[in-house]
């Protein structure tokens, strides 16, 4: 107990170095004394700083959404121009050729991509089973 201004009050017991440091810097709850060295915390809830770099978040890759599935769903039963169909549905021609990989509507018929011998154009259509 210490006497302060003619009143007896109970104060926490600090060493002389701690008391001096607290008087110089301020609030005791934001300061830590380790081995006689005063460590001042500027932000009490900040994450610890390290010398290692932060990991970069990976960029999302691959097709966004379900436009490939919608394109395969809308393949008509009559032959249409392959390149025009790919352009309208915003899907690459290489994806439309990979029928076994991307056609989830195979139960509604088989998809064919062939070149028309008369017009020399690639055509796409679905035949019912």
C-alpha positions as CSV (number, residue, x, y, z in Angstrom):
1,X,0.0,0.0,0.0
2,X,1.2,3.4,-0.8
3,X,0.1,6.7,0.6
4,X,-1.0,9.3,-2.0
5,X,-2.4,12.7,-1.2
6,X,-3.2,11.8,2.4
7,X,-5.2,8.7,1.3
8,X,-4.2,5.1,1.5
9,X,-4.8,3.3,-1.8
10,X,-3.8,-0.1,-3.1
11,X,-1.8,0.0,-6.3
12,X,-0.2,-2.8,-8.2
13,X,3.4,-3.4,-7.3
14,X,5.8,-2.6,-10.2
15,X,9.5,-2.7,-10.1
16,X,11.3,0.6,-10.3
17,X,12.2,0.1,-14.0
18,X,8.6,-0.9,-14.8
19,X,7.2,2.1,-13.0
20,X,9.6,4.5,-14.8
21,X,8.7,2.9,-18.2
22,X,5.0,3.2,-17.5
23,X,5.3,6.8,-16.6
24,X,7.3,7.5,-19.7
25,X,5.1,5.6,-22.2
26,X,1.7,5.4,-20.7
27,X,-0.9,2.7,-20.3
28,X,0.4,-0.4,-18.5
29,X,-2.0,-2.8,-20.2
30,X,-0.6,-1.9,-23.7
31,X,3.0,-2.5,-22.6
32,X,4.9,-5.7,-21.8
33,X,8.1,-5.9,-19.9
34,X,10.2,-8.9,-20.9
35,X,13.6,-9.4,-19.2
36,X,13.8,-5.7,-18.1
37,X,13.1,-4.5,-21.7
38,X,10.0,-2.6,-22.4
39,X,8.0,-3.8,-25.4
40,X,5.3,-1.4,-26.5
41,X,2.4,-2.8,-28.4
42,X,1.1,-0.1,-30.8
43,X,-2.0,-2.2,-31.8
44,X,-3.0,-4.7,-29.2
45,X,-4.9,-6.9,-31.6
46,X,-2.7,-6.8,-34.7
47,X,-1.3,-10.0,-36.1
48,X,2.4,-10.7,-35.5
49,X,4.8,-9.4,-38.1
50,X,7.0,-11.9,-39.8
51,X,9.9,-11.8,-42.3
52,X,8.2,-14.3,-44.6
53,X,6.1,-13.2,-47.5
54,X,2.3,-13.5,-47.4
55,X,0.9,-16.2,-49.7
56,X,-0.8,-15.0,-52.8
57,X,-4.4,-16.1,-53.4
58,X,-4.7,-18.3,-56.4
59,X,-6.5,-16.9,-59.4
60,X,-9.6,-18.8,-60.4
61,X,-9.1,-20.7,-63.6
62,X,-11.3,-22.6,-66.0
63,X,-14.8,-21.9,-67.3
64,X,-17.0,-19.7,-65.3
65,X,-20.7,-20.7,-65.0
66,X,-22.5,-23.4,-67.0
67,X,-22.4,-22.1,-70.6
68,X,-20.9,-25.3,-71.9
69,X,-23.7,-27.4,-70.4
70,X,-26.3,-25.0,-71.8
71,X,-24.7,-25.2,-75.3
72,X,-24.9,-29.0,-75.2
73,X,-28.5,-28.8,-74.0
74,X,-29.5,-26.6,-77.0
75,X,-27.9,-28.7,-79.8
76,X,-30.8,-29.1,-82.3
77,X,-32.0,-32.3,-83.9
78,X,-31.4,-30.8,-87.4
79,X,-27.9,-30.1,-88.7
80,X,-26.7,-26.5,-88.2
81,X,-23.5,-24.7,-88.9
82,X,-20.9,-25.7,-86.3
83,X,-18.9,-22.4,-86.2
84,X,-22.1,-20.3,-86.0
85,X,-23.5,-22.5,-83.2
86,X,-20.2,-22.1,-81.2
87,X,-20.2,-18.3,-81.7
88,X,-23.8,-17.9,-80.7
89,X,-23.4,-19.9,-77.5
90,X,-19.9,-18.4,-76.7
91,X,-18.2,-21.7,-76.5
92,X,-15.0,-22.8,-78.3
93,X,-15.2,-25.3,-81.1
94,X,-12.6,-27.5,-79.3
95,X,-15.0,-27.9,-76.4
96,X,-17.9,-28.8,-78.6
97,X,-15.8,-31.5,-80.2
98,X,-15.2,-33.1,-76.8
99,X,-18.6,-34.7,-76.7
100,X,-17.8,-37.5,-74.3
101,X,-16.3,-35.2,-71.7
102,X,-18.9,-32.4,-71.7
103,X,-22.3,-33.8,-72.9
104,X,-24.3,-34.4,-69.7
105,X,-27.5,-34.7,-71.8
106,X,-26.4,-37.8,-73.6
107,X,-29.6,-39.6,-72.6
108,X,-31.5,-37.3,-75.0
109,X,-29.6,-38.5,-78.0
110,X,-26.1,-38.7,-79.6
111,X,-24.3,-35.6,-80.8
112,X,-22.6,-35.6,-84.2
113,X,-20.0,-33.2,-85.6
114,X,-19.4,-33.8,-89.3
115,X,-18.3,-32.0,-92.4
116,X,-21.0,-31.6,-95.0
117,X,-19.6,-32.9,-98.3
118,X,-21.7,-30.5,-100.4
119,X,-21.0,-27.2,-98.6
120,X,-17.7,-28.2,-97.0
121,X,-18.9,-26.8,-93.7
122,X,-18.8,-28.4,-90.3
123,X,-22.2,-29.2,-89.0
124,X,-23.5,-30.2,-85.5
125,X,-26.7,-32.0,-84.6
126,X,-28.2,-34.5,-82.1
127,X,-29.9,-37.7,-83.1
128,X,-32.5,-39.4,-80.9
129,X,-31.6,-42.9,-79.7
